[in-house]
Amino acid sequence: MEDERRTGEERQAEEGESRGLTRREFLIGLGIAAAGGILSLWESLWRASDGTTAKGLSLTPRSYLPYVAKDQQPPTPTPSPTSTPLPPPSKPRVVRVHDAQATNWDPSSSSGWYGDYVDLGRVETMLLQGLMALTGTSTASDAWSQLLPAYSSGQIIAVKISLNNSTSCDDNDNQIDAIPQTLIALVKTLTEDRGVAQSDIWFYDTTKRNNRNIPTRLSGPVWDRYPDVHFVGKGECGATEIAYDETDDDLRIDLNDPDGNLQPRYLTPLLKSATYLINIPLFKYHGIHPVSVGFKNHFGSINYVLGGGADNIHPYIDPNDGAYRSNYSPLVEIYDHPYIREKTILTIGDALFGACGATQPPTQWRTFGDTSPNSLFLARDPVALDCVMVDFIRAECAARSEEARINHAYDYLFVAQDRGLGVCEGTFSNPGGDPWNGEYDDIDYRLIEL
């Protein structure tokens, strides 16, 4: 019945993917707690479609193989970062860096893929400026020293990207997905400004039942510059596939929906192995859930979204469905798992492009003067970041969308705030702040114009 009820675009929208922001200064502490105890040694399945690991490391094909890194040493499962976290700010900071010349895609006249219309140098500068503004430092090196104070070689940094619309190695449509320039900029500053080993950086978007293809137009430009980084999805296109372990209670997420319909989900074992996590959502209205930003991006961190019968997460995030509750969100339960909540050091909202639909191509936004948004958002507070991004999406997409759905865009963020995950502000009918003029009370919003 779900398939009959949803539109074609909604059926395509899958797992890959703030109540608006309040006003004046509100103290919140988001400590990154160390996970208790030493986690047991862990082995995960590594396989590529041809029986080799990504980037040419040969393994003998069999049902289960030990997880093998490039140096042939199995990584040990790691708890949450054990370094002392930054002192909590007086209120969470969200930085938006805007450069009107970062992209030059015009859907009405440009040809080819929108990802070819991006100025990499400008994106690199945008990210560096954002990192320094977020941490209050004067160099990118000092910024990373705050965000990754205890990093040492061999510690995995998992990076969640968004490939909700990727269907093949040679994916060539213009439906919005991750682009290489943002990933290249991140790898560059991690390796050059913090000394992170390329092989410690793992980009992923994966679910057991619908693993994402890592298209070569994304991985190729990254590997051209940084050949030792990893991509995890389907074991095709040179990428790595890591099997889900649905017997490991450390990875289990219990979904406590009011109807008792949802079965437990399991996180990708990559997040057990990782020491740190960076989340890079895109900037878009969805069509089932009101928005697809930071929290929903972690649908690509679990084994499946659509189960059999009533075991389907979608009705519980769709405000137009009878199963929906404004005070319950599986998005929040997923994010609240310690391997996401405690390991996430940074969220980067990739808003170089934006779309008013989950499977649509980028459009020019009237709220940005009929251009692309040309922005990067950065925050340590995941709720505050989603809040600010929702304000922009609401302002742009409400006129093009079902009002009943977009009016619920902040519900999950108040649920997240009640769970202690961060700060949100305002409502749809009474916005908490003006993201163009920086008028927020409970969020320290910083706009950098380049």
N, C-alpha and C positions, 0 to 999 in steps of 0.2 A: 504494500500500500504506500510505503514511503516513496518508491520509485514512481508510482502513479501520481503522487501528489506534487513531486518536485518538478521544476522546469528542467529543460535540457542543460542549461548552464549550471543549475544547482546540482544535478546528478554528476556533472564533471568535477565540481568542487569537492576535494577530498581532504585527507588528513593533513596535508602540508600546511597547512596554515596552522575604567576608567570612568567609569562614570565620570563624567567630565571633571574638571579639576577644581578644587575648592579655592578660597582666597586668604590672605594674611598668614603670619608665620606659625607653623605647627611643628612641634618637635617630634621627630620620629627616629627611632633607631632601627636600622636593619643590620644587625651583626651577621657576619658570615660564620656560623658556628662550626666548630670542628666535629666531624662525625665521631661518635664514640667507638673506641676499640679499634683493633686492626682487622680489616676485612679479610676473609679467607682468600687463599690463593685461587685464582680464577683462570679458566681456560675457555676461550670462545672459538666458535667456528669461523674460519677464514676461508672464503673460496671465491674464485672468479669463474666466469662461465667456461673458461678453457682449462681449469685446474691449476691456474697460477694465481698468485696474489697480484695486486696492483703493482704496476711499474716493474714487472718482469721477474719477481722472486718465485722460483718454482717450488711447488709443494706436490707431494704424491697425492692424487685424488683419492678420497675415501669419505665415509660418512661424517666423521668427526676428526678434526685435526687440531692440534694445539695452535693457539693464536701465535703467529710468528712475526716479529717486527723485522725491519730491514737488517738489523744486526744479528738476527736469529735468536734474540733473547726475548722470552715471553714477558710482557709487562705485568706488573702486579696490580691487582685492584687497589684503588686508592680511595681513602676517605675524602671528605670535604677538605678544602685547604686548611692547613693547620697554622698558617701565619696569622699574626695579629691583624684583624681587619682595621680599616680606617675608622677613626672616631665618627659616630653618626653626625651628619650635618644638622644644623638647626631645622632645615627642611630639605626634602630631596631635590636635587638639581637635575634639570633636564636642559640639555643644550641642543639648539637647532642651528646648524651651519648652512647658510644659503649662498650659492654662487650661481647667478643667472646664466653664466656661460658654461656651466658644467656639462650640459647636454645641448644638442641642437636638433633633436628629433621633431619633425613636424608631420603628424599623421596624414595630413592632407596632401603633402608634396614629397615627402621623403620615401625612398625605396629601400627594400631589404630589411634587415633586422635592426630594431631600435637600439640594441646593444652596441652597434657599430657607431653610434652617434654620441659617444661619451668621451670627454677629455680626461684621460687618466691622470695627467699631472695635476689638474684642478681637484680631482677626487682625492688624490693623495694629500694635497694641502688642506682640503676640507676636513679629512679625518684627523690630521695632526692638530689642526686648530681646535677641533671638537674635543679631542683627548685632553689638551692642555686646559681648555675652559672648564671641562668637567671636573678635573682634579685640582684646579687652581695652581698649576705649575707653569713654568716658563719654557720647558723643553719636553719633547715627547718621551725622552728617556726618563725624566723625573715622573712623568705621568704613568708610565708603565711600572716604575718602581713602586708607585702607590697601588696600582691595580694588581700587579703580580710581584709582591715583595719577596716571596720565597721560592720563585720558580727556579728549578734546576733542570739540567738536561736530562731527558728521559721522562719527564712529566708531560702527559698528553693534554693538549688544549683542544677540546672538541668545539666545533663551530657549527651551529645549526643554521643551515641555509634553507631557502624556500624554492622548491621545484615542483610545485603542485601541478603545473601544466606540462611537465616534461614527459614525453611518451616514448622516446627513442634516442639512440646515440646521436643521430643526425637531426634531432628535433629542430625544425626551422620555421615554426609559426611565430607569430608576434604576441601570443598570450603572455601576460606578464609573469616573469620568473626572475631568479637571481641572475646577475650579470657579473662578468669576470673582473671589471675594474674595481669594484668594491672589495672583492676578495684579494686581488693583487695589492691594493693599498694596505689592507690589514696585514698580509704576510710581510710586506716590506717593512712596516714600522715594527712589527713583532721581532723580526730577525735583525734589523739594523739598530733599532733603538732599545731593545730589551735583550738581544742575544739569544732569542728562542731558536732552537734547532728546527729547520724545515720539517724534519720527520716527526716532530712532536705536534704538528698542526694537522687536524683531521676534520675536514669539511664533510657534513653528512646530511642526508634527508632520506629516511628509510622507515618502512614499515614491513612487517613480515608478509602481509597479504598483497601489498601493492608497492614493493620497493621502487623507488624513483630511479629512472635512468639519469645518469649524469651526462648531459649532452656534451659533445666534444667542443662545441662553441663556447662552453663555460670552462671546462677543465683544460682544454688545449692552451689557451693564452696564459693560464696560471702555471701549468707545467712547463711552458716555454721558458719562464723566468725562474720558477722554483720547482725543479723536477722531483724533489723528495717529499713534498706535501702529499697528503692522502685525501682521496675522495671515497666516501662510503655510500653505497646505494645498491642497485643491482650489480651483480658481478659481471658487468659488461662494460664496454667502452674503456677498458683499462682501470675501472674502478674496483673497489673491494666490496664484498658482501660479508657481513657478520651475522651469523645465525642468532635468532632470539632464543633465550633460554627460559621457557615457561615453567621451569621447576625451581627457579632461583627466587626465593622469597625476598631477597634484597632488591630485586628489580620489580616487585609486584606493586601495583597501584589498585587499591580497593575503591571502587566507584559507588558511592552511597546515595544513589538516586532515590527519590521519594517512593518510586514504584517498585523498587527492588528488581529491576529488569537488567541492569548492566552487570556483566561479569568482570572480574578483574582484568586489567591490562598489564602489560609488562614493558618496561623500558628497554631500549637497545642496550646490550651489554657494553657498548662503547662508553656509555656514561658511568658505568661502574669502574672501568679502567681509567677514565679521564680524571685528572686532578682539577681542571678548570673547564668552564663552559662559557662560551660567548654566543649570544643569540642575535641573528641578523634577519628579522622579519622584513617583509615588504609593506607597502603603503596602499591598502585597498579596502574598499567595501567588499562584502562577501556575497551574500545572497541566500545563505542558510543562517549562519550567525551574522549579526549586523556588520562586524568588521573582521578583518583577518590581519592582525598585527602580532605583537609579541607572544601573548599567551597561546593563541591558536596555532602559532608556528610549531608548537610542540606536539601537534597531531602527528608530525613526522618523526617523533621520538618514541612512539609506542607501536606495539605489534599490530594493532588494527583498530579501526574506527567502526566500520560496519560489520556487525556480527550477524548471526542468524536470528530470525524472528525479531523479538523486541530488544535484543542485545545490540542496540544501535545508538551511538552517541548523538547523532544528528538531531533527533527530535528534542533532545534536552538542551540544545543550543539554538533552536529555531523559535523565535518569539511567536510565530504564527502556528505553532504546533501545540496541541492540547497537553503534551507532556512537559512543556516548558514551565519553569518556575523562576521568577526573578531573584529568588534567594538561594538558588542552587545552580552550580555550574561545574560540570566535569572538567572544564578548562582549568579551574582553580585547583581541583584535586590532583590533576596531572602535574601542574607546576609546583605544588606543595610537596612533591616527593623530594627527599633530601638531596638526591643526586642532581636535581635541577635547582631547587631553592638554594642550597648551600654552596653549590659549585659555580653558580653563575656570577661572574665578576663584572659583566658588561653587556648591555643591550645596545645594538646599533640599528636603528630604524633606517633601512635603505629607502629613502623617498626621492631618489634622483628622478624616478618615474612614479606614477600613481595611476590607479584604475578604479573605476566605480563598478567593479564586478570581479568575481573570482577568476574567471577565465577570459576576461577581456584584454585587449591590448592596451598599452598606456595611452592616455589621452592628454590633451592640453587642458589645464584647470583654469576655469574662469577666476577662481579665488587667488590664483597666482598670475593674473594678468594674461590669461590665455597662453600660458607656457607650461612646460613641465614643472613640477614642484622644485626640482634641482636642490634638494635638501638632504642632509644626514641628521638624524636625531641620535643623541647619546645620553645614556643614563645608567646609574647603578640600581635605581629603584624601578623595577619592571612595571609596577602599577602606574607610577607617575608618568613614565614614558608612554605607555599605552593611552593614558588619559589625554595627553597633549596631542598625540596622533589622532585619537578619536575626534577631538575638537575640529581638527582640519578636515577629516573625512566627512564628518557630519555636515560641516558647512558647505562642502563641495557636492556631496553625493545625495543629500536629503531630497533635493528637488527631482532627482532622477530615480529615486528608490521608493520602496514601499514605506510610508511613514510609520506604520505600525511596527515594522522591524527596526528601523534605524532609531526609533524612540527608545529602544531597549539597549542601545549600544554601551551604556555604562553599567548595566546590571552586574555583569561578572566582576567588574572592578570594585564595586562595593562589597561583593562577596569576598574578593581577595583582600581588601582592606580589613574586613572583619576577621580574616584569618591571619592578619599580621604581616602580609606580604608587601605592603607599601601604602601609598597615599593616593587617593583620588579626590576629585573636586567637582562640585556642581552636578547638574542633571541636564537632560536634553532641553527641557523647557526653561531652565534657569542656569545657563552655563556659568561655570566657576571662574572663567578667565578668558581673556582675549589673546589667542596665541600670536596674533600679528603685532600687538602692542605690548605683550609681556605682562598683562595685568592678571596675575595670579596671587593668591594670598598664601596658600599652603604648599606651593611648589615654587622653587627657585628656578624660574625659567629664564634662560639666557639665549638671546638671538645674536648670531655672528653673521654679518653681511660681508662677503668677500667681493 
